[in-house]
Amino acid sequence: MTRYPNFPVTKMDSKRLIIFIVLSLGILLLWQEKFAPKPQPAATVQTQTASDSTAAAQPAGANGAEVGSLARGQRIRVDTDVIHAEIDTTGGDLRDLELLKHDSTADAKKPFNLLTDGNGRVYVAQTGLLADSNPALPTHKTVFTSTQNSYSLTGDTLEVRLTAPVANGVKVDKVYVFKRGSYDIGVRYEIVNGGTNPLAPTAYYRLLRDGKSPDGESRFAQTFTGPAVYTEANKFQKVKFADLDKEKAEYTKDARGGWVGMLQHYFMTAWLMKPLDGQDICQIAKSCRFDMAAKDGLYSASALVDLKPIAPGQKFDLTVPLYAGPEEYSTISKVANGLEYSKDYGIFYIVASPLFWLLTKLYALVSNWGWAIILLTLIVKAVFYPLTAASYRSMGKMKALSPRLERLKEQHGDDRVKFQQAVMEMYKQEKVNPLGGCLPMVIQIPVFIGLYWALLSSVELRQAPWVLWIHDLARPDPFYVLPAIMAVTMFAQTFLNPPPTDPVQAKMMKIMPLAFSAMFFFFPAGLVLYYVLNSILSIAQQWYINRQIEQAKKVAQQS
């Protein structure tokens, strides 16, 4: 039998290797989180004066509206009980939107800013009308007028009316409709054809944003940021910014019964072609479709609605709702079909979705998301108890054989081939399967990952307190207590596992849990809470099983 040469590793070499790996991991994690520059799009956003922005938008690409610079006009301020909005008279764009019940990721004393065109960021909602027979129809470059520059909700609804210049006899008003306690904003076009010819315009509804990551997003807990579409026929599809840059994006164009939006961690915006409480836009139109485009570092996701001809002297109203708010399941599931898919569970949706459903039911019982996470962890642990018990029993038997492994190691010295043969023969005699501890754990991996995504994507945990110092389960533990406990439990668990036969691997198994636990210092507290409890329960279960094996061994020896 061919023997391969052994290259012995000295004790000093092992220490240096371990120190090097730990220091490298620590430096890498610290650099990525605190100092590494985030990717920036190459484009800069130019500002025009309102007087230069009255020209009609020319269709550029399939989205029907050019992705160009943002002109700035006067601002109309709107306040409701849940949002503060700013509408620009140029285009009647929704340029700024603050969610008053959600604090900023960077500064908890400020409201969360979802839409903005300031501080080097672009994320706005635009609309417009296009028609070959009347190129002067209002677009996102037209300057509107308003009777007020400030509105405040006093009743259940609030309308903000903007009027465009009359274009060849066609009068157009753009009306925003805000509702109490709602992130669902109605955008209504009132078109009066005062001309002499039929008018068949195309209305476009666009979300325009840069490709930067949301402010405050952790490098260790990133979720999808970018456009998405949903239709009843083709279901949910996400589109990467990189695919738009390369013009390789694939998504459904048919907008019937769907929505198009921009997603980010915890929050979203979406134009709704079929709201649950309204009319199906595509049924009253000649046709409607989705399109996306990229230009100069800005990305657009659009819905285009081809209207049926409006006869001279006739009026036509068209309302397309815009949802702009948190991805709270209880809210978005009542707005439009498929909007709940915006919670980014990735490929583990089939697992994460029912786990989140169970989490919401537990929250309904205890009225605290922290205790709901604890109950969910206990339930998942109980369900998988038979599998984990089989895994720990196998590892316990291998740990019980550790003294014999040491004797075999001394007996065969550096002859690894004979040592491995002797080890396998021992496992065969004792009826121990080395893979018995791995296979049950592998089966549980999809559930653990699904639970990870369910907790990571739950905006419901945002600003949700648990106990004492944990005031927000979506933010890292401010005093790092939970991550520290996690590090201790991961280290303690290594003593319950069978030690590797290789001494260098054995040392690495002691050090690596501590190195990897550094990531938990940047994870949301709710997520770390789950891992801490799961780790403690695992230690208790494994200790109990190991003790049973030892007692059974003593009984067998006495008999």
N, C-alpha and C positions, 0 to 999 in steps of 0.2 A: 504493500500500500504506500502510495506516495505521501511523503511528509513534507509539510511546508515549514520553513524556518520561523522560529519565534523571535520576536524582537522585544525583550523585556522592557517594561516601563518602570523606572525607579520611583521611589516615594517622592523625591523632590520634583521629578518631572510631573507626577500626578498633581501635586499641589499647584505647580505653576500653570498647568493646563486648566485646572478648575478655576483658579483666580483669574486667568485670562478670559475665560468664557463668561464668568459672572460680571467682571468689569466691562466687557464688550457689550453684553446685553443691557447693563445699566446705562452705559453711555448712549447706546442706540435709542433706548426708550426715552431717555431724557431729551435727547436732541430732537427726535421726531415730535415730541409733544410740545416742547418749549421754544425751540430755536429754528427748526427746519422751515424754510419758506414754503408757503402753500402755492400750488400752481395758479398762475394768473393768466387770464386770457389776454391775447395780444392787443385787443382793440381798446381804444379809449372812446368815451362817449362825448360827443361834441354838443354844444348848446347853441341854438339859434335864437334869434329874437322872434317874437310872435309875428311881427310884420313880414318876416321872411318865410313863414310856414303856411301860408294860405293856399299854396299850390296843391292841386289834387295829387294823391298818391298814384303812381303808375304801377300796375301789377309787375312784380318782379318774382319770377318763379311761380310755382303752383299755389303758393299761399295767398296770392291775390293782393298782397300789400308788402311794400318793400321793408326790409329790415335795415333801417337807416338811423340817422341821428335823431335825438329827442329835442324838439323845440319846447320852449318854456313860455307859458303865458301867465295869466292871473290864476290864483288858487281859490277854490271854493271849499270851505271847511264844513265837514259834516260830522256831527256827534250823535251817537246812539248810546244805549246802555252797555253795549259790548264792543263797539269799535269807534275809532276816530279815523276818518277818511279825508283825503284831499283829492279833489278833482281839478285837473288843469283845463282851462278854457281852450287850450290848443288841443284839438281832437276830442275834447270831452273825456280824456283818459283818466282812469283811476290810477293816480301816481303814488299815493301813499296810503297805507292801511295799517293802523296799529290795533292789536287785539288787547283790549283793556283788561281782560280777565286772565291773561297769560303774560308772565314777566319775561323780560329779555334774557337770553342765554348768557350774555356777557355781564349784564347788570340787573340784578333782581329788583332794583328799585324803579326800573323803567318798564313800560309795556313792550310786548313783543312787536317788532316791526316786520310785517310780512311783505308788503309791497313798498318799494321805495325807488327814487331816482336820484338819491343824494349819497354823499360820502363814497363816491366811486363805485356805487352799486346801481344795477338796473334790474328792476322786476316790476312790470306794470301791466295793466289790462287795457287793451285798446280795441276800438271798434270803428267801422266805417262802411260807407256805401260806394259801390262802383257800378257804372253803367256806360256802355259805349255811346248810347244815345244822349247821355247827359254827363259829360266828364267833370262838371262842376259840383256834383253831389258831395256832401260832406264826408271827409275821411279823417284819419288820425292826424292830419296836418291842418285841417280847417279850424279857424278860430270861432268858437261859439260865444254866445252872450248869455248872461243869467241876471235875473232881477235881484239876486242877493249873493253875497260872498260868504255867508255863514248860515248854517242850518243846524237845528237841534231837535231831536225827536222828543215830542211831548205826548203823543198818543201811541197807537199801535203801529202806525205806518208813517213814513215820511217820503215825500216826493221832491226830487231836485230836478228842475227842468232847465235844459240848455237849448238854445235856439240857434240854428245855423243860418247863414245868409241865404236868401231865396236864390235858387239856381234855375234859371230858365223857367220860372213859374212854379217850380217844385219847392214846397215848404217842408222842412224837416225839423222835428224836435227830438231831442235825445233826453229821456227821462230815467233817472235812477230812482229805484224804489227800495227803501230800507225798512226793515221790520224789527220790532222790539224782540230782543233776545235771540236774534237770528244772524247767522253769517251768510245767509242766502240773499244776494242782492239782485233785484230785478233790473234789467237794462232794456228799456222799451224805446223802439223807434216809432214815431208817429209821422207818417209820410202822406202828404196831401199833394196829389198831382194836379197842379193848376195850369199845366201846359196843354198843348193841343194834340200831343201824341201819347200813345200808351208807353208806360215806363216799366221796365223789367230789371230792376237793379239786383246786384249781388251784395248781400250783407256779410261782412267778415267780422269775426270775433277772435281776438288774438291775445295770447299771453306772451309777453316778451321779457326775457331775462338774460343775465350774463351766466357764464358757466362756473362761477365761483362756488365753493362749498358754503353752506349756511354758516353764519357767524356762530362761533362757540362750539362747533362740532368736534368731538374728540377724534383723534387719529386712530384710536383703538375701538371705536364703536360707530363706524361710519355706515350710513344707510344710503339708499339710492336717492340721487338728486337728478331730476330731468323730466322730460315730457312723458306722458302716458295717454293712451286712449282705451276706451271700453265701448264695445257694442254687444248687443245681445247675440249676434251671429258669431263674432270672432273673439268675444270675451276680452280679457285684460291683456294689454301689451305695453311694456315699458320700452323706451327708446333712449339709448345713450347719447350724450352730447358728442362723443367721439365718432359715432356712426353718422350723425348729421354732418359733422365736419368732413367726413370722407364720402358723403352722399351715398352711404350704404345702409341707411335706415330702412327697416322693414316694419310696416304697420298697416292696418286696414284704412282704406280711404273712405269707405262707405260710413257715413255718420248716422245712419238711421238707428234710433233707439239707444244712443250712446252719449258719451261725453269725452272732452279732450281737456287735459290739465297739465299742470306742472307740480311735481311732487318733491318734497324734501322731508327731512326727519321731523315727524310730528305734525306737519302742516301741509296744506295743499291749496291750489286754486283750480277751478274747473268750470268751463262753459258747458252747460247742460242742454243737450238736444232733447231730452225726454225727462223732465223732472217728474217726481211721483205725484205732485199735486198740481200739475199743469198740463198744457197741451204738448203733443209730440210735434216739435218744430218741423221735422222732415215731412210730416203728413200734410201740413198746410203749405209747404213750399213746392216748387217745381222739382228741386233736388237739393241735396246737401252733402257735404263731404268734409273730411279732415285733411290737413296738410301741415307739414313742418318744414322749417328752413333754418339755415345757419349763415351768418354773414358778419364778418368783423368782430368775432367773439361774442355776438349776441345770438340768441336762439328763440325761435318763435314756434308756438303750437297753436294752430288756428282751426276754427270751424267756419266754413263758407256756406251760406244759404242762398241759393238761387231762387228769388221770389217770382211768383206768377205775375203776369202783366197787370199793372194798375192802370185802369182806364182814366182818361182825362176827366177831371172833376171828382174823382173818387179818393177816398182816404183808406189807408191800410196801416194797421198797428201790428208790430212784431215785438214780442218780449222773449228774450233769452236770459235765463238766470245765470248768475255767476256765484259759485260757492267759493268763498275765500276765508278759510279758518282752520281750526284744529281737526285732526283725523280721529275725532272721538266716535267710536262705533255707534253709540246710542244716537248721535246726531246725523252722521253721514248716511247711515242705513235708512234714514227716513227722507233723504233728499233726492236720491236717484239710484236706480238699480246699478249694482256693480261698484258704487263709490267706496264701499268697504274694502275693496281690493287695494286701495291706495295705501293701506297699512302694509308696509314693505316687509313681508315674511319670506320673500325670495322663493326658492324651489321648495321650501318646507312649509308652504301655506297649508297643505292638507293636514299637517300635524299641528302647526302653530295656531291655526284658526280655532279648532275645538278647545285647545288648551286655554286660549284667551277667553273663549265663551265661558268655560268653567271658572276662570278667574273672576269674571264679572258676576257670576252667580254667587261666588263666595264673598265678594265685596258687598253684595246686596244683603248678606247675612250679618257681616261684622262691621260694615261701614268704615273700613280702614283698609287701604290697599296693602300696607305692610303686613297686617295679620292675614289678609287674603292670600298673599304670596306664601306665607308660612303654611297655611292650610293646604294650598295647592302643592307645595313641596312634600308635605306629609302624605297626601293622596297619591301623588306620582310614585313616591318611595314605597308605599304600601302595595300599589299595583305591581311594581317590579320586584317586590320582595323575593318571590321564588327564584327569579333569574339571578338577582344579586347574591342570594344565599348560595346558589350553586357555584357561582363564581368565587365567592369568598371561601367556600368549603374546599374548592380545588386549590386555591392559594394557601389556605391554612394547612392542608396536607403537605404541600411543597415546603412550607416554612418549617413544619415538623421534621422534615427530612434534612434540614440545614446542617445538623451535626454530622450526618453521614456524608453529606456533600463535602464538608471540610476534610473529613478523613480520606475520601477518594482523591481530593485535590493534593493532599500530602503524599498519598500513596503513589500517584502517577507523576508528580512533579510538573515538568514543563511539557510533557507529552500530552498535548491537547487532544489528539485523536483517540488515544486509549481512555483518557478522562471522559470524553463525551460518550464513548461507547459504554463505559461503566455507568454513567449517569442514566442513560436511556435504559439500560438493563435494570437498574434500580427502580426507575419509574414503572417499568413493566411488571416487576415483581410486586410492587406496592399498589398496582392498579391506579396510578396517578397519570392523568392526562395533562401535559404541560400547557396545552391550549384550552383546557377546561375553564381557566379563569378569564380567558379573553373573549371567547365566543359569546357568552351571555351579555358581556358588556357591550360588544359590537352591536347587538340587537337593539340596545337602548339608545345608541348614539343619535339616531334621527329624532327621537323624542326629546333628548336633552338639547339638541340644536334648535328644534322647533320651539321649545320653551324659552331658550335664549332669545330668539327673534320675537316671540310673543311679548316678552318683558321689555326688550330693547325698543320695540316699535310702539309701545303703549303711551300715547300722550296723556292718558288718564293718570299715569304716575307722576306727571309733571306737577310740581307744587303740592304733591300729596305728602303729608307728614306721616311718620310712623310713631316713634317714641323718642323722648329726650332730645338728643342733638340732631336727629334725622328729621329735617323739616321739608325735604324735597327728595323723593325717591328716584327722580330722574337725574339728579346731580350726584357727583361723587361725594362720598362721605367726607364732610368738612374736616373731621379730626382723624380720618383714616383708621378708625377703630375696626370696622368690618374688614377692610383689606388686611389689617394686621392679624386679626383672628383667622382669616382665610390662609395666610401664610403659615401660621402655627399649625393649623389642622392639616394642611398639605404636607408639612414636614413630619408631623406625628404619624400620618398615615403610612409613611415609608417604613416605619418600624414594624408595621403589621404585615407588610408584604414579604414574600420570600426574597432574600437578597440575591442579586445576580452573582453568577459564578465568577465573573471577571471583577477583580478588585477596583479597577478604574471605573467600570460601569456602576459598581456599588457606591462609590463616592459621588459619582455624577447624579445618581438617583437621590442622594441626600441633598445635593445642592440645587438641582434644577427646579424642584418645586418652589424654592424661595426665589429663584431668579424669575420664573414665569409668573409668580404671584404679584410681581411688580406691576403687571398690567392692570390688576384689579384696583390699584390706587386711582385709576382714571376711568373706571367703569361706573355707570349709574349705581347708586346705593341699593336700589331695588333689585338689580341684577346680582350684585354681590351678596345681598341678603339670601337669595335663593341658593347660591353656591356654598355659602357658609353653612347654612342649615343642612343642605344635602351632604356636605363633607362631614359634619358632626354625626349625622345619622349613619353615614357609611362607616365611620370609625367605630361607633357603638355596635353596629351589626357585625362588623368584621371581628371586633374583640370578642363578642359573645360566641361567634362560631369557632374562633381559634381556641377559646376556653373549652368549648364542648369537645373539640378534637383532642385536646390535651387530656381531658378527663377520661375520654373513651380509651385513649392510649394507656393511661395508668391502670384502668380497670382490666384491659387486655393483658398487661404485664403481670398484674397480681394474680389473674386466673391462670 
